[in-house]
């Protein structure tokens, strides 16, 4: 881990980040075309993470995704359905199309405030029930007290527990307070084995921000240049409007390049965005999902 400890820190000035993001967002209007709206749609993790969720909600989402091409034959389907672990079986049982992944939050989501042994067991059960992807939250308590070894070890353990399932590590950027800490958390998560790094749970404010996305994508770029390993980026939390999706596409495009503009390396976690993109693409209000 020599490279990690030598490069974990990087200082960012607020104006540096804000000016870089403002310049990119100023060009995002150039992406207002069906091509990019469709790309955004294809990268959505269609998400329901409410305390009132039941198997019925999981089945409803799975049925909607399964019937999507019957209703919209010219459009790409979403990338994944993301639910609590207790809904995995209902989704897996009900989904009738290939190519759409089943993602589950796990490991004490959304606070991550439970024992590592419990996190391991929940992650293991989620994979056994049929999850293709696991979304966990970085241990913020350990990170903010600079116990980086514990952060690394826990993520590494959960990555091994995932087996062939992909691991997304949520940084909860709104709780990190500084761009330098967002960078540091990004590097730690990637070094520990994350397949994706993700902005937020959507449970705290601020959730996803373009500024946090820019820092995270910059960290992914640096990590790739050092290791030749491509790590995915997921923006999640409060992204609802079609134009918001274009901002994140523009950031990924500018910082990481077109190689990252696919649902293997870029995701948007959202509950309302899919319907809004369908509305934009169809020119009339669509409430399908």
N, C-alpha and C positions, 0 to 999 in steps of 0.2 A: 504493500500500500504506500510505497514511497511517493508515487506521483500524487496521490490524494493529499498527504500531509504537507507536501510542498506547495500545493496549489489550491488548497481549500479556501483560502481567503482572497477576496477581491473587494476593494472599496469602490462604491458607486456614488457619484454626486447626484442629488435629486434632479438637477437641471439636465445633467447628461442623459439620464433615462427619459425624462419627460420630453426633452427636445427630440431624441431619437424616435420615440413613440409618436409624437405629434407629426413628424415628417412622414412616417409610414402611413399613419391614419389619413393624412391628407391625400394620399394616393389611392386609398381603398375604394373611393368612388369609381375608379377606373375598372373595378372588378364587378360592377353592377351589370351582370349578364346572367342568362340562364345557366351557362357553363359553371359559374362559380356558385350559384345558389344550389345547383344540383350536387356539386362537389361537397358543399356543406351538409346537405341532406345525407349523403352517403357516409359521412363521418360522425353522425350523431350516435351517442349512446343514449337511447331512449330510456329515460329514468323515472322511476317512482320510488321515493324514499320517505314515505309518510308513516307516522306511527299508527295510522288507521288502515294501512295496506293489509290485504288478505289474499288468499289464493285466488279469489275472484278477480282481483285487480291484475294479478299476474297472468291469468288466463285471458283476460280482456286484451292486454297488450300483445300477448303472443298471437292471439287470433287476428288482431289488426295487422301485425307485421306479416303474418302468413297470407293474408288476403290482399296485401298492398299492391302487388303487381296486377291483380284482377281489376283494381280500381284505377291504378296509375301505371299502365304498362310501359310507358316511355321513360319513367323516372327510376332512379336507383333507390333501393331500399336502404333503411338505416343500417349502421354497422353492428349495433348490439342493443340488447335490452339489459338494463342494469337495475337490480332489485336487492332487497334484503335476503339473507340466506333462507329464511322460511318460505320464500316464494319460488325458490329455484325449481323444485319438483313440479310445481304447477306450470311454470313457463316451459320447462323441458318437455313435459307431457303434451303441451298444447301447441308448441311451435311446429309448423309443417313445412318450413322452407329451409334450405341449406344456405350457408354463407353469412347468416346473422349470428353473432356470438351471444353467449349468455354470460353476463358479468354479474358478480355479486360483491357487495361490500362485505367486509369481514374484519376480524381482529379488533373488536371493540369499537367499531364505527359508531358515532362520529368522533368520540373524544379520545379514543385509544387508551383510556385510563382503566386498564385491567391487567391482570397478570399475563406475562408472556406465554405461559403454559395454556391459558384460556384462549389467547389469540391463535396459538398453534392449532388447538383442537377445533376452533371455529373455522379456521382456514381449511384444515384437513377435511372437515365435514362438508364445507361448501364445495370443494373440488369433487369429493365423492358423490355428492348429490347431482353433479353435472355442470358446475360452473367452468366456463372456458377461461375466464378472466377474474382476477381478484383485485378489488380496490381497498387498500388499507390506508390508515392515517399514520404519518410520522409521529413518533412519541415526542410531542412538543415539550413536555416537562423536562425530559432528558436533554433534548436539543438546546433549549434556552438556558439550561445550567451548564452547557458545554460538555456534557457527558457523551461525547461523540462515539466512543467505543461501544457504549450500550446501544446507541442508535444504529450503528453499523451492524452489530451482532444480531439485534432483533430483526432488522429487515432481511439480513442474510438468512437467518433461520426460517423466516416466513417464505422467502423465495424458494428455499429447498422444499418446504412443505407444499408449495404450489405444484411441484412436479412439472408437468408439461403446461399447466395453465400460466397465462401471462400475469405478471404482477404490476399493478399500478400503485404508485406511492403518492398519496395526497400530502402536500406540504402545508396546507392551511395557511396560505400566504398572508391573509389578513391578520393573522396572529403573530407574524414574524416581525412586522413593524419596519423593517429596513430592507433595502434592496441587497445589501451585502449579506444579510442573513438568508434571504431567498436564494442567492447564489450558493451559499454554503450548504444549505439544506438540499439543493439540487445535486450538487457534487456528491454529498454523502449518500443520498438515495441511489444515485447511479452507480457509485462505487460498490454499494452493498448488493446490487443485483437487480434493481428496478428495470422493468421493460419499458415502462412509461413513468413520467413524472406528471403530476396533476395539480392544478392550482388549489382547489378548495373543496370542502364538503358541501357547500351551499347552506350550511347551518350557522355560519358566523359572517358578520359584516366587517370590512368589505370582503366580498367573495372574489370571483375572478376579476382581474383588472388587466388592461393592455400592458401596463407598466410591469406587473409581475410576469406576464407572459413573455415580454421582451427579455427580461433577465433570465428566466428559465430557458428560453430558446438559446440565448447566448451561452449558457452553461452547457446545454446539450451540444452546441457546436464545438465548444472547447473540448468537451469530453470525447467527441468523435475524432477531433484532430489528434488527440493524444492516444486514443485506443483503437481507432477505426471501427468502433461499435456504435451503431445507430440506436438511439433511445427515442421512444415516442414522446409526444407532448399532448396532454389533454387539458383543455380549458373547460372549467365547470363552475357553476354558481352564478345564477342571475343572467345568463345569456339567453335572451328570449326573442329579440328582433332580428330579422334577416340581415340588416345592416351591421348589427353587432357581430354576427358570424363573419362577415367580410373583413372586419377589423382584425380578427384573430387569424384569418387566412392570410391577410396581407403581412402580418408580423412573421408568421411561419415562412412565407414565401421570401421575404426580404432577408431574414436572419439565417434560415436553414436551407432555403432553396426548394425548387420544385420536387426534388427527390422525397421530401417529407409530405408532400401534398397528396396523401392517400390515406385510407383508413387503417392501414397497417402501422402508420407512424403518427397519425394526427386524429384526435377525437375531440368532440364537443359534447360534454354531458349536459343534457337539457330535458325538460319536460314539455315546455311550450314552443320551443323553437321549430320543431318539425311541422306543426300546423301552420305556423307563420311563414315558413319557407314554401309550403304547399300553396298558401294563399298568394304569396308573391309570384310563384311560378304559374299559377292558374288565372291570376287577375281577378279573382273573386274569393270571398271568404270560404275557407275549407277548415272544417273541424273533423278530422278523420281519426287521429290518435287520441 
